[in-house]
Amino acid sequence: MSSYSSSARFDEARRVAIFGGTHGNEMSGVTLVNLWVKNGSEIQRKMVDTKPFITNPRAVEKCTRYVDTDLNRAFTPENLSALGEGDLPYEVQRAQEINRIFGPKGSPEAYDVIFDLHNTTSNMGCTLILESSKDYFNLQMMNYIKVTALRSYFCCVNIVLCDWFIAGLEVGPQPQGVLRSNIFEAMRVILKHALDFIELFNEGRTGVEFPTCTVEVFRVLERIDYPRDANGNIIAMVHPNLQDGDWEPLNPGDPMFLTFDGKTLHYQGSGTIYPTFINEAAYYEKQQAFVTTRRETLVASAIRKA
Amino acid sequence: MSSYSSSARFDEARRVAIFGGTHGNEMSGVTLVNLWVKNGSEIQRKMVDTKPFITNPRAVEKCTRYVDTDLNRAFTPENLSALGEGDLPYEVQRAQEINRIFGPKGSPEAYDVIFDLHNTTSNMGCTLILESSKDYFNLQMMNYIKVTALRSYFCCVNIVLCDWFIAGLEVGPQPQGVLRSNIFEAMRVILKHALDFIELFNEGRTGVEFPTCTVEVFRVLERIDYPRDANGNIIAMVHPNLQDGDWEPLNPGDPMFLTFDGKTLHYQGSGTIYPTFINEAAYYEKQQAFVTTRRETLVASAIRKA
């Protein structure tokens, strides 16, 4: 999709999908996509064909994260080529179906941009999740969103398991199954600016380029589990000093966990890290109390329309 | 259990149960009860036999509110006398089992005090839920807890569907499936003081009484649903001015909901109310955005040991 001269060149991003309900109890995306399926005027742009889509309707119906398995982890090559139709887990069937509609992955027919809307119970504010630090189109889009509209905004370079041209969006804190107006509006505003960026890019008159820019990101380092006893039972909670402190520096010696019998466990690492996804409800089953990140400044090459 | 002279007389409260996991994704109660099942020294008192008990183990296992039906609504006379054993919904079977162990309801063998530990996603702080404004033992216990230890503490006279001598405890805000240390510690402290009160009452040397006191309570008035369209779909969110404002006065004309297209809907009632359970995750399926209450001051008669 890209080729280089002085600026990276991208084809127009004509076909854009907005996924809601990949996790059926993350209500901002579910509600926004349901609204837009009924009336899409808000997400239409002249030069963009935008398709809002509920990805896991059964989980949405039950207001649960998933039915059989996490859809967000189901887009593996093995799953996408698995045979068995009705015998496969629901979300594997659904991943195949979504891949047929919006992919196939890596093919020329695939959608140009896919936004996947998520909520988190962590105090993460607005987070855009990227797969690659070389993804200049998305980096430029982030920069546009950040500069244009949002002040309390963080972006996070994270690993997403779909290798589409996909942008994950996480907004929180919001409990599962709850719709909070502030979180709903934050997600809506980000989507508006993202679509405006794509429209502006597509309009790209001769010579118009998005110049080289720097973008502050958080690169995921590792996943930290809750402290456990010999039987695997959790024996501590996120420390009150760390709770809700997503994106804040955690320095060696800082409190990290509080055991049920009142002992503070400290961060023993050698340097400053920036925890996030702190105490996310859905990650207990993934044995993950938070993820650590480090701050980086990326340079996004100038881009222009091919 | 009570008889009157100058002060109401109650028998000793020897047998106390602490229920956790009545809703399997409310993690403070689940975690505390699981800890106390392993090591109950913290909840033992000389003159009290305290039994910690996970009421809905299958829901706890799945980290879900319930499996077949809400256990907290399952203790009806119809359910408790229903025949069919294994064919009954899981929580109805479980209600019968719990009634056999801790009841039967209204019988002399029933436990004296039962604490039922709950979390809410609403910003309710600590809330004790009573069935009756004539329940002087529990009112005195609340007064003791409030005066002894807690500053930011509210109590709420609410309808509970078990007509045992039961005290519901709600602490929030905490997302479902998440354990927050501040909420965990608040619940633990309330339980400590509740058990101290019972011990103090049981010790009751001749002539020792808990004198008449006044207790501020919130009496539940009605349940308010989200605004909906003709098809029953929700069309508005709790207004940002009301969100997290549990126990704060809502006056005629105050913002109440915000529609998805940006219109503010105002409270149209004739007098001040005090909303609570605002935007509780589990109440979407009960079509309830919040409950309204009014403030009252109750007089709790003096009590002493019979």
Interface residues (C-beta under 8 A of the other chain):
Chain A: T31 L35 C63 T64 T121 P173 P175 Q176 G177 V178 L179 R180 S181 N182 F184 M237 V238 H239 P240 Q243 L258 F260 N279 E280 A281 A282 Y284 E285
Chain B: T31 L35 C63 T64 T121 P173 P175 Q176 G177 V178 L179 R180 S181 N182 F184 M237 V238 H239 P240 Q243 L258 F260 N279 E280 A281 A282 Y284 E285
